[in-house]
Amino acid sequence: MNYLQYYPVDIVNGEGTRCTLFVSGCEHACKGCYNKKSWSFSAGVVFDQVMEDQIIQDLQDTRIKRQGLTLSGGDPLHPRNIPTLLKLVKRVKQECTDKDIWVWTGYKLTELNEQQQEMLPYIDVLIDGKFIQEQADPALAWRGSANQIIHRFSAKDIR
């Protein structure tokens, strides 16, 4: 899996101060997408063990308290990204037990296949649905268009 950008300190993509990873690869091709360069699976650089270790280290850094990890893109729930990200989110939940995980995806929760659903036990907040330019609203919290839904999962729901 490739990624385009990693922000070790981010206050825009989810609640609180976070680490944010923008992955490469998306086939939704939403009209008006703000991150078209993320559509190509070969964009950016390879996500490797060094980057994974850096994210864990940043989440555990007590000098800057982070609430959690955000995965965006591209599409973190594209089947080509799942193997790498499933390993990452499992590790975050094991080694950073007080951190939450937010994920943005163009897939609807009801559309997720079995492989994609493997991520759900590790996700605390899922924002689903394609960006629809005609429903765009900059006043929406955490969403680009009104069709997108914010799903908040509690540990008892799916873990």
C-alpha positions as CSV (number, residue, x, y, z in Angstrom):
1,M,0.0,0.0,0.0
2,N,1.1,3.5,-0.7
3,Y,0.3,6.7,1.2
4,L,0.4,10.3,0.1
5,Q,0.9,12.2,3.4
6,Y,1.3,11.6,7.1
7,Y,0.6,14.3,9.6
8,P,1.9,13.5,13.1
9,V,-0.1,16.4,14.6
10,D,-3.4,17.2,13.0
11,I,-6.4,19.1,14.5
12,V,-8.7,19.1,11.3
13,N,-9.4,15.4,10.5
14,G,-11.4,14.3,13.6
15,E,-11.9,15.3,17.2
16,G,-8.9,16.3,19.2
17,T,-5.3,16.3,18.2
18,R,-4.6,13.3,16.0
19,C,-2.1,11.5,13.8
20,T,-3.5,11.4,10.2
21,L,-2.6,9.1,7.3
22,F,-3.8,9.8,3.8
23,V,-3.6,6.5,1.8
24,S,-3.4,6.1,-1.9
25,G,-6.0,4.5,-4.0
26,C,-9.6,5.2,-4.7
27,E,-12.0,4.1,-7.4
28,H,-15.0,6.2,-6.5
29,A,-13.8,9.2,-8.6
30,C,-16.2,11.6,-6.9
31,K,-16.9,14.7,-8.9
32,G,-15.4,17.6,-7.0
33,C,-13.0,15.5,-5.0
34,Y,-10.5,17.7,-3.1
35,N,-7.8,15.0,-3.3
36,K,-7.8,13.6,-6.8
37,K,-4.1,12.9,-6.6
38,S,-5.0,10.2,-4.1
39,W,-6.9,8.2,-6.7
40,S,-3.9,6.4,-8.1
41,F,-2.7,3.3,-6.1
42,S,0.9,4.1,-7.1
43,A,0.8,7.7,-5.9
44,G,3.0,8.6,-2.9
45,V,5.4,6.3,-1.2
46,V,5.2,2.7,0.1
47,F,3.9,2.3,3.6
48,D,6.5,0.3,5.4
49,Q,7.4,-0.9,8.9
50,V,9.3,2.3,9.6
51,M,6.2,4.4,8.9
52,E,4.0,2.0,11.0
53,D,6.4,2.3,13.9
54,Q,6.5,6.1,13.6
55,I,2.7,6.3,13.9
56,I,2.7,4.1,17.0
57,Q,5.6,6.2,18.5
58,D,3.7,9.4,17.8
59,L,0.5,8.1,19.3
60,Q,2.4,7.1,22.4
61,D,4.3,10.4,22.7
62,T,3.3,12.1,26.0
63,R,4.7,15.5,25.0
64,I,1.8,16.0,22.5
65,K,-1.4,14.3,23.7
66,R,-3.1,12.8,20.7
67,Q,-6.7,11.5,20.9
68,G,-6.2,9.0,18.1
69,L,-5.5,8.0,14.5
70,T,-7.3,9.2,11.4
71,L,-7.2,7.2,8.1
72,S,-8.3,9.1,5.0
73,G,-7.3,9.1,1.4
74,G,-7.8,7.8,-1.2
75,D,-10.0,5.2,0.4
76,P,-8.7,3.3,3.4
77,L,-11.4,0.7,2.9
78,H,-10.5,-0.1,-0.7
79,P,-9.8,-3.9,-0.7
80,R,-6.2,-3.2,-1.8
81,N,-5.5,-1.2,1.3
82,I,-7.2,-3.5,3.9
83,P,-4.3,-5.9,4.5
84,T,-1.9,-3.2,5.5
85,L,-4.4,-1.1,7.4
86,L,-5.9,-4.0,9.3
87,K,-2.4,-4.8,10.6
88,L,-2.0,-1.1,11.6
89,V,-5.3,-0.7,13.4
90,K,-4.9,-3.9,15.3
91,R,-1.6,-2.7,16.5
92,V,-2.9,0.7,17.5
93,K,-5.7,-0.9,19.5
94,Q,-3.2,-3.3,21.2
95,E,-0.4,-0.8,21.9
96,C,-2.3,2.5,22.2
97,T,-5.4,1.4,24.1
98,D,-6.6,4.9,24.9
99,K,-6.6,6.1,21.3
100,D,-9.6,6.1,18.9
101,I,-9.5,5.5,15.2
102,W,-11.5,7.5,12.6
103,V,-11.9,6.4,9.0
104,W,-13.3,8.1,6.0
105,T,-14.6,5.9,3.1
106,G,-16.6,6.3,-0.1
107,Y,-18.3,3.0,0.6
108,K,-21.5,2.9,2.6
109,L,-21.5,0.8,5.7
110,T,-24.1,-1.5,4.2
111,E,-22.0,-2.0,1.1
112,L,-18.9,-3.3,2.9
113,N,-17.8,-6.8,1.9
114,E,-16.5,-9.4,4.3
115,Q,-12.8,-8.3,4.0
116,Q,-13.7,-4.6,4.6
117,Q,-15.9,-5.5,7.6
118,E,-12.8,-7.0,9.3
119,M,-11.7,-3.4,10.0
120,L,-14.9,-2.5,11.8
121,P,-14.0,-3.9,15.3
122,Y,-11.1,-1.5,15.4
123,I,-12.8,1.7,14.1
124,D,-14.5,4.1,16.6
125,V,-15.8,6.5,14.0
126,L,-16.6,5.8,10.4
127,I,-17.7,8.5,8.0
128,D,-19.2,6.7,5.0
129,G,-20.5,7.6,1.5
130,K,-19.2,9.1,-1.6
131,F,-18.7,12.9,-1.8
132,I,-21.6,14.3,-3.8
133,Q,-20.8,17.8,-5.1
134,E,-24.4,18.8,-5.4
135,Q,-24.9,18.0,-1.6
136,A,-21.7,19.7,-0.5
137,D,-22.0,21.8,2.6
138,P,-19.0,23.4,4.3
139,A,-21.0,23.8,7.5
140,L,-21.2,20.1,8.0
141,A,-19.0,18.7,10.8
142,W,-16.6,16.0,9.5
143,R,-18.4,15.5,6.2
144,G,-18.1,17.1,2.8
145,S,-21.6,16.4,1.6
146,A,-25.0,15.8,3.3
147,N,-25.4,12.2,2.2
148,Q,-22.4,11.1,4.2
149,I,-23.1,9.5,7.6
150,I,-21.1,9.6,10.8
151,H,-21.2,6.2,12.5
152,R,-19.9,6.1,16.1
153,F,-19.2,2.6,17.3
154,S,-18.8,1.8,21.0
155,A,-16.7,-1.2,22.1
156,K,-19.8,-3.2,23.0
157,D,-21.3,-2.7,19.5
158,I,-18.7,-4.6,17.5
159,R,-15.7,-5.6,19.6
